[in-house]
């Protein structure tokens, strides 16, 4: 039976769009990417299993385009994984960081929009909204504070109440770690190593997705197929396996003791199953017999389903940050 808390969190996945949270984007990007891979796997495998169902361009056009789109979403998600690991406990600041890149300035201080006013770098553009009260309208100006970078969604989720400043000395948001931080800090963090390995894997994997496009794949020689297409597919799968193993180890108190009580462990486990399947699918590409093609496409299908489960769990995990908060007589209670 699914308890009420789990059911509410599943519903939040349908109506809460946490665009400001990099963790939410990662879960959504990988989930949608996996859905595309599952559909592409069907286009590849079903015509082999039931030849009568095949239609013109099914594998080359439909399968190739979906594979490229899925690989592209994975590459974007892989980059955001590194951003997330670099900004631990600040993932909700992602929206403000994007706004700064698009609309904000780069200096220590900028001239404010109001006359004589000044604003700090990274505060982004202010936002106006109207509030009706007894038929009257009023405007309130909202402006993010990068020094605090807190949102009302954080209330009740293992953090201080909204408006409490970050501890002194805590790092500000940054897109990528510096070389010095990488050498002296992140290289020793298993979570960062897992994310970085997966990011490299998605970039390598994207090459095979690009070559799968119609107009490219059907003009590849056998040497290019084996030396680039299948090789990048295989290397990407191996890096996925290593990353999944690191994610599982991160949740375990001891490296040899599984942690089935932790949601993160199950995410790593399903990702491991999917990664092994993709690696097998790539390995079957070096075999030219008909049964290898059958098993290779079938491996792509079940691997994508397994990774989809892990990605949806990752999305679910991100939504646990955003409980519904009811205000009762000045007191907060989590729904």
PLY file of the C-alpha trace (Angstrom):
ply
format ascii 1.0
element vertex 335
property float x
property float y
property float z
element edge 334
property int vertex1
property int vertex2
end_header
0.00 0.00 0.00
1.17 3.53 -0.78
1.00 5.78 2.28
-0.50 9.28 2.14
2.87 11.02 2.17
4.10 9.04 -0.83
0.84 9.60 -2.71
1.03 13.36 -2.10
4.60 13.45 -3.35
3.60 11.59 -6.51
0.85 14.14 -7.10
3.37 16.97 -6.65
5.29 15.54 -9.60
2.25 16.38 -11.73
1.56 19.95 -10.65
4.75 21.36 -9.06
7.13 22.73 -11.69
10.22 23.62 -9.67
12.05 25.38 -12.50
14.31 27.13 -9.98
15.68 23.81 -8.69
18.46 22.11 -10.65
17.59 18.74 -9.06
14.08 18.95 -10.52
15.48 19.67 -13.98
17.83 16.68 -13.74
15.02 14.30 -12.82
12.74 15.61 -15.57
15.43 15.66 -18.28
16.56 12.10 -17.60
12.97 10.85 -17.30
11.88 12.39 -20.60
15.10 11.22 -22.25
14.45 7.67 -21.09
10.89 7.79 -22.42
12.33 8.70 -25.82
14.81 5.83 -25.58
12.03 3.39 -24.68
10.01 4.47 -27.71
13.11 4.28 -29.91
13.83 0.81 -28.54
10.36 -0.28 -29.60
10.96 1.08 -33.11
14.20 -0.90 -33.29
13.14 -4.18 -31.69
9.48 -4.67 -32.64
10.17 -4.95 -36.42
12.66 -7.74 -35.66
10.30 -9.59 -33.33
7.21 -9.02 -35.53
8.34 -8.15 -39.07
4.77 -7.67 -40.28
4.45 -4.53 -38.13
7.35 -2.69 -39.77
6.64 0.51 -41.68
8.97 2.55 -43.94
11.54 4.63 -42.03
10.65 3.09 -38.68
14.20 2.35 -37.57
16.20 4.95 -39.47
13.85 7.92 -39.16
11.79 7.38 -36.00
14.37 5.44 -34.03
17.29 7.64 -35.08
15.64 10.97 -34.35
14.31 9.82 -30.97
17.74 8.43 -30.03
19.37 11.77 -30.85
16.80 13.75 -28.84
17.14 11.39 -25.87
20.94 11.59 -25.96
20.75 15.40 -26.11
18.51 15.55 -23.03
20.93 13.22 -21.26
23.86 15.50 -22.13
22.08 18.55 -20.70
21.13 16.55 -17.60
24.72 15.37 -17.25
26.01 18.94 -17.24
23.43 19.92 -14.62
24.54 16.97 -12.47
27.98 18.59 -12.19
26.34 21.95 -11.43
24.26 20.28 -8.72
27.27 18.57 -7.15
29.21 21.84 -7.24
26.42 23.70 -5.45
25.46 21.22 -2.75
22.58 22.42 -0.56
22.01 25.37 -2.92
20.15 23.60 -5.72
17.13 25.90 -5.29
19.34 28.86 -6.33
19.48 27.55 -9.90
16.63 29.75 -11.10
18.26 32.90 -9.80
21.58 31.88 -11.33
19.96 31.44 -14.74
18.20 34.79 -14.40
21.51 36.43 -13.56
23.13 34.96 -16.69
20.25 36.13 -18.88
19.38 39.48 -17.33
21.74 40.28 -14.47
25.09 42.02 -14.50
28.57 40.83 -13.73
30.00 43.55 -11.51
30.13 43.75 -7.77
27.43 46.38 -7.81
25.07 47.60 -10.47
22.92 50.60 -10.85
19.38 49.75 -9.73
16.31 50.18 -11.78
15.05 52.85 -9.41
16.63 56.28 -9.48
19.48 56.52 -7.02
19.12 52.84 -6.13
21.79 50.20 -6.36
21.52 46.43 -6.36
23.99 43.67 -5.81
25.22 41.48 -8.62
23.11 38.44 -9.25
19.92 39.83 -7.84
18.46 39.65 -11.31
15.44 41.54 -12.48
12.78 42.53 -10.07
9.27 41.23 -10.54
5.97 43.04 -10.12
2.67 41.47 -9.29
-0.73 42.79 -8.39
-2.69 41.96 -5.26
-6.39 42.62 -4.95
-7.64 43.50 -1.50
-11.20 44.74 -0.98
-11.40 45.81 -4.58
-8.18 47.80 -4.41
-5.04 46.97 -6.31
-1.51 47.30 -5.11
1.87 46.38 -6.51
4.66 44.66 -4.66
8.17 44.35 -5.99
9.95 41.03 -5.50
13.71 40.74 -5.85
15.87 37.66 -5.09
18.64 38.02 -2.55
21.69 35.97 -3.58
23.09 36.25 -0.07
20.20 34.24 1.27
18.72 32.58 -1.80
15.90 31.00 0.16
12.41 30.17 -1.08
9.14 29.62 0.71
9.20 26.02 -0.54
12.05 25.26 1.82
9.92 25.63 4.92
9.50 22.31 6.67
12.13 20.45 4.71
15.26 19.94 6.76
16.16 23.61 6.48
15.66 26.75 8.47
12.55 28.78 7.83
12.47 31.06 4.86
14.39 34.28 5.32
17.16 32.83 7.49
20.52 33.79 5.97
22.97 31.15 4.88
25.76 30.37 7.34
28.73 32.69 7.08
31.50 31.35 4.89
29.20 29.20 2.78
30.10 29.19 -0.91
28.16 31.31 -3.37
26.52 29.75 -6.42
28.89 28.87 -9.24
28.34 26.93 -12.43
31.53 24.86 -12.31
34.23 24.33 -9.68
37.60 26.00 -10.03
40.65 23.91 -10.81
41.93 24.41 -7.26
38.61 23.26 -5.75
38.59 20.30 -8.08
42.08 19.16 -7.06
41.79 19.72 -3.32
38.13 19.06 -2.55
35.83 17.55 -5.16
38.21 14.84 -6.30
37.71 13.24 -2.88
33.88 13.41 -2.89
32.26 10.22 -4.16
29.04 12.05 -5.05
30.87 14.54 -7.26
32.91 11.76 -8.87
29.69 9.88 -9.66
28.08 12.96 -11.21
31.23 13.91 -13.13
31.62 10.36 -14.47
27.99 10.29 -15.58
28.35 13.71 -17.22
31.35 12.52 -19.25
29.36 9.41 -20.13
26.42 11.46 -21.42
28.71 13.58 -23.61
30.34 10.46 -25.09
26.92 8.85 -25.44
25.67 11.92 -27.32
28.12 11.22 -30.16
26.41 7.91 -30.89
23.05 9.69 -30.72
24.24 12.23 -33.28
25.46 9.50 -35.63
22.09 7.74 -35.32
20.36 10.56 -37.18
18.95 9.72 -40.62
21.21 11.03 -43.34
24.25 10.26 -41.18
23.76 6.69 -39.95
22.81 5.31 -43.37
26.01 6.74 -44.88
28.45 5.40 -42.26
31.04 2.88 -43.37
31.61 -0.29 -41.38
34.86 1.14 -40.01
33.14 4.30 -38.75
30.30 2.23 -37.29
32.65 0.08 -35.25
35.29 2.73 -34.55
33.05 5.64 -33.56
29.33 4.79 -33.35
29.47 1.53 -31.43
32.62 2.57 -29.54
31.11 5.76 -28.12
27.93 3.81 -27.33
30.03 1.23 -25.47
32.28 3.68 -23.63
29.26 5.75 -22.60
27.57 2.63 -21.20
30.69 1.67 -19.21
30.89 5.17 -17.70
27.20 4.90 -16.80
27.93 1.63 -14.99
30.80 3.19 -13.01
28.67 6.20 -12.11
25.75 4.05 -10.95
28.08 2.00 -8.76
29.48 5.16 -7.17
25.96 6.47 -6.48
25.09 3.20 -4.74
28.29 3.25 -2.69
27.56 6.84 -1.65
24.37 5.74 0.14
25.94 2.74 1.89
27.50 3.01 5.34
29.95 0.27 4.34
30.92 -0.49 0.78
29.88 -4.14 1.01
26.50 -3.55 2.70
23.56 -2.63 0.42
21.23 0.13 1.62
17.77 -0.86 0.35
16.19 1.45 2.94
17.55 4.49 1.08
15.77 5.85 -1.99
19.10 6.97 -3.43
20.35 3.38 -3.36
17.40 2.21 -5.46
18.01 5.04 -7.91
21.58 3.83 -8.32
20.44 0.19 -8.54
17.94 0.78 -11.36
20.45 3.01 -13.12
22.98 0.21 -12.81
20.59 -2.26 -14.46
19.93 0.18 -17.27
23.63 0.98 -17.70
24.55 -2.70 -17.96
21.80 -3.16 -20.55
23.06 -0.26 -22.67
26.60 -1.62 -22.46
25.38 -5.03 -23.64
23.43 -3.40 -26.46
26.59 -1.65 -27.65
28.64 -4.83 -27.34
26.14 -6.74 -29.51
26.77 -4.15 -32.21
30.16 -5.71 -32.92
28.43 -8.99 -33.75
26.97 -9.38 -37.24
24.68 -12.40 -36.79
20.92 -11.92 -36.69
20.50 -13.01 -33.08
22.97 -10.31 -32.00
20.82 -7.65 -33.63
17.76 -9.04 -31.87
19.44 -9.15 -28.46
21.07 -5.75 -28.97
17.79 -3.98 -29.68
16.02 -5.89 -26.91
18.77 -4.87 -24.47
18.27 -1.24 -25.49
14.57 -1.54 -24.70
14.76 -3.14 -21.25
17.76 -1.02 -20.28
15.85 2.15 -21.11
12.89 0.97 -19.03
15.16 0.25 -16.04
16.89 3.63 -16.32
13.48 5.29 -16.67
12.44 3.84 -13.31
15.62 5.20 -11.71
15.09 8.61 -13.33
11.48 8.85 -12.16
12.64 7.99 -8.63
15.22 10.77 -8.96
12.43 13.14 -9.96
10.36 11.91 -7.01
13.30 12.49 -4.67
13.63 16.08 -5.89
9.94 16.73 -5.18
10.35 15.75 -1.51
11.80 19.24 -1.01
8.47 20.90 -1.66
5.85 19.98 0.94
2.47 21.64 0.96
2.43 24.08 3.87
-0.83 25.17 5.46
-0.91 28.35 7.54
-3.03 27.99 10.67
-3.29 30.86 13.16
0.28 31.94 12.56
1.53 28.38 12.83
2.92 26.25 9.99
1.88 22.66 9.47
3.01 20.41 6.67
0.29 18.74 4.67
0 1
1 2
2 3
3 4
4 5
5 6
6 7
7 8
8 9
9 10
10 11
11 12
12 13
13 14
14 15
15 16
16 17
17 18
18 19
19 20
20 21
21 22
22 23
23 24
24 25
25 26
26 27
27 28
28 29
29 30
30 31
31 32
32 33
33 34
34 35
35 36
36 37
37 38
38 39
39 40
40 41
41 42
42 43
43 44
44 45
45 46
46 47
47 48
48 49
49 50
50 51
51 52
52 53
53 54
54 55
55 56
56 57
57 58
58 59
59 60
60 61
61 62
62 63
63 64
64 65
65 66
66 67
67 68
68 69
69 70
70 71
71 72
72 73
73 74
74 75
75 76
76 77
77 78
78 79
79 80
80 81
81 82
82 83
83 84
84 85
85 86
86 87
87 88
88 89
89 90
90 91
91 92
92 93
93 94
94 95
95 96
96 97
97 98
98 99
99 100
100 101
101 102
102 103
103 104
104 105
105 106
106 107
107 108
108 109
109 110
110 111
111 112
112 113
113 114
114 115
115 116
116 117
117 118
118 119
119 120
120 121
121 122
122 123
123 124
124 125
125 126
126 127
127 128
128 129
129 130
130 131
131 132
132 133
133 134
134 135
135 136
136 137
137 138
138 139
139 140
140 141
141 142
142 143
143 144
144 145
145 146
146 147
147 148
148 149
149 150
150 151
151 152
152 153
153 154
154 155
155 156
156 157
157 158
158 159
159 160
160 161
161 162
162 163
163 164
164 165
165 166
166 167
167 168
168 169
169 170
170 171
171 172
172 173
173 174
174 175
175 176
176 177
177 178
178 179
179 180
180 181
181 182
182 183
183 184
184 185
185 186
186 187
187 188
188 189
189 190
190 191
191 192
192 193
193 194
194 195
195 196
196 197
197 198
198 199
199 200
200 201
201 202
202 203
203 204
204 205
205 206
206 207
207 208
208 209
209 210
210 211
211 212
212 213
213 214
214 215
215 216
216 217
217 218
218 219
219 220
220 221
221 222
222 223
223 224
224 225
225 226
226 227
227 228
228 229
229 230
230 231
231 232
232 233
233 234
234 235
235 236
236 237
237 238
238 239
239 240
240 241
241 242
242 243
243 244
244 245
245 246
246 247
247 248
248 249
249 250
250 251
251 252
252 253
253 254
254 255
255 256
256 257
257 258
258 259
259 260
260 261
261 262
262 263
263 264
264 265
265 266
266 267
267 268
268 269
269 270
270 271
271 272
272 273
273 274
274 275
275 276
276 277
277 278
278 279
279 280
280 281
281 282
282 283
283 284
284 285
285 286
286 287
287 288
288 289
289 290
290 291
291 292
292 293
293 294
294 295
295 296
296 297
297 298
298 299
299 300
300 301
301 302
302 303
303 304
304 305
305 306
306 307
307 308
308 309
309 310
310 311
311 312
312 313
313 314
314 315
315 316
316 317
317 318
318 319
319 320
320 321
321 322
322 323
323 324
324 325
325 326
326 327
327 328
328 329
329 330
330 331
331 332
332 333
333 334
